Amino acid sequence: MTQKTKKVMAHIRYKNADGVGVVGTTTVLNRLSKPALVPWANRLGLEGVAVGKYVDEKASIGTLAHEMIHCMLKGEEADTSDYSQNQIDLALNSLKSFINWHKDSGLKSILLEEQLISEKLQYGGSIDCYGTLKDGTRVLVDFKTGKAIYGDMAYQLSAYANLLEENGYPVSVAMILNIPRADTEDFSIKRWSDLTLQFNVFKYMLDVYKTEKSLKKDIQCKELRENTSIVDNSKKCCNCCGKPLGSTVKNAQYCKPKVKGEMSKCQKWGKSESEKRTRDKKTLEVKSLKKEKNTEVWCLKCGKNFKSLSKFNRVCEKCTINNNKRVYRVFNLNKEKE
C-alpha cells in the first residue's frame, strides 16, 4: 500500500544551529524589481481576469506538480484532496513531462525537499532535488512550472548550490527544469556549471535585506528612546545630595537606586518633600477657600457689621480682643486675692 503525502505549507521558517531564525532565499530575492509583471498584470486586467485569483490558481497547480514529482521520486502517492479536478489534470501533465525526462536522464535522487542552512551567511533554503545523473554527475535540479526560464531564476539556484556545497554536497551541474502544465507551454532545460556571478548578486541582495532590517530596528530603537525620553544628564545634579545624575531618564531629580525596584535615599527624601509641599498646598487652598466664603454678620457686642469666617462667629475681632483683655484682668485680680 502506497503512502499518501499531504499538501505541504508554502512558507517555511529556517533556524540556525543556535535556534535563531534566519531569512529564506525566496524572501531575499523578493526585493528584486520585476518590471515585466506590470504590463502582464495590466493585460490580464484588460481581459477581465482577476490577477490575484489567476496567480493563486497557477501557484496551486505548481505546488501540486512539485508534490507529485517528489512523491514519484520517493515512491509515494500525493494527496490531491485539497485541489480541484482542473488543478489535478494540469499537474498530471507536468508529471508526465517530467517522467519522460527522468527516463532519459537516469536521475537518482539523494536529497528531496531538503531544508538547509548557511551558518556562514545566515540564510536558508529548500532544495527541490539533489542527486546524480546516469554518468555520475552530481546535479542540483530546481523544478519550475511556468512559460519560460528567466535569468533571475539563476540567483535562487546559485543560493541553493551554495547551501549544498557548505553542507558537504558537491555540485558539478545546476539546472532548472521548466515543466509545462498545458500544451501551450514548452518543456525546457537550462544548465550552469559556474554560478559565481549569480551568487554574487544574491549576496548583494542578502546584504540589502540585512541592512534594511538593521535600519528598521534602529528606527524602532530611536522611537523607543524618544518615547522613554532617555537623555544625558551628566551635567545635572541630584536635588538632595548634589551628585551628578549621569545618563538617566529625562527630568530626573534624584539619584537612581542601587537595587532595581527599590527607592534610593534621595528619592525617599524627595518623596517626603513632595508630600510636604502637597500638604502645604492643600492647606493654602483650604485657607483661600475659607476667605472666599466670608459672610457679613452683625456683631453681638458692638452691633457693627463685619466679615465672619463662619456663621457661628457673631463677635467681631475688636470685641474679641477686648473681651480677652477683660478676662485676663479678672484672672489676674483673682490670682492676687489668693
C-alpha positions, 0 to 999 in steps of 0.5 A: 500500500502506497503512502499518501503525502499531504499538501505541504505549507508554502512558507517555511521558517529556517533556524540556525544551529543556535535556534535563531531564525534566519531569512529564506532565499525566496524572501531575499530575492523578493526585493528584486524589481520585476518590471515585466509583471506590470504590463502582464498584470495590466493585460490580464486586467484588460481581459477581465481576469482577476490577477490575484485569483489567476496567480493563486490558481497557477501557484496551486497547480505548481505546488501540486506538480512539485508534490507529485514529482517528489512523491514519484521520486520517493515512491509515494502517492500525493494527496490531491484532496485539497485541489480541484479536478482542473488543478489535478489534470494540469499537474498530471501533465507536468508529471508526465513531462517530467517522467519522460525526462527522468527516463532519459536522464537516469536521475537518482535522487539523494536529497528531496525537499531538503531544508538547509542552512548557511551558518556562514551567511545566515540564510536558508533554503529548500532544495527541490532535488539533489542527486546524480545523473546516469554518468555520475554527475552530481546535479542540483535540479530546481523544478519550475512550472511556468512559460519560460526560464528567466535569468533571475531564476539563476540567483535562487539556484546559485543560493541553493548550490551554495547551501549544498556545497557548505553542507558537504554536497558537491555540485558539478551541474545546476539546472532548472527544469521548466515543466509545462502544465498545458500544451501551450507551454514548452518543456525546457532545460537550462544548465550552469556549471559556474554560478559565481556571478549569480551568487554574487548578486544574491549576496548583494541582495542578502546584504540589502535585506540585512541592512534594511532590517538593521535600519528598521530596528534602529528606527524602532530603537530611536522611537523607543528612546524618544518615547522613554525620553532617555537623555544625558544628564551628566551635567545635572545634579541630584536635588538632595545630595548634589551628585551628578545624575549621569545618563538617566531618564529625562527630568530626573531629580534624584539619584537612581537606586542601587537595587532595581525596584527599590527607592534610593535615599534621595528619592525617599527624601524627595518623596517626603518633600513632595508630600510636604509641599502637597500638604502645604498646598492643600492647606493654602487652598483650604485657607483661600477657600475659607476667605472666599466664603466670608459672610457679613454678620452683625456683631453681638457686642458692638452691633457693627457689621463685619466679615465672619469666617463662619456663621457661628462667629457673631463677635467681631475681632475688636470685641474679641480682643477686648473681651480677652483683655477683660478676662485676663484682668479678672484672672489676674485680680483673682490670682492676687486675692489668693 
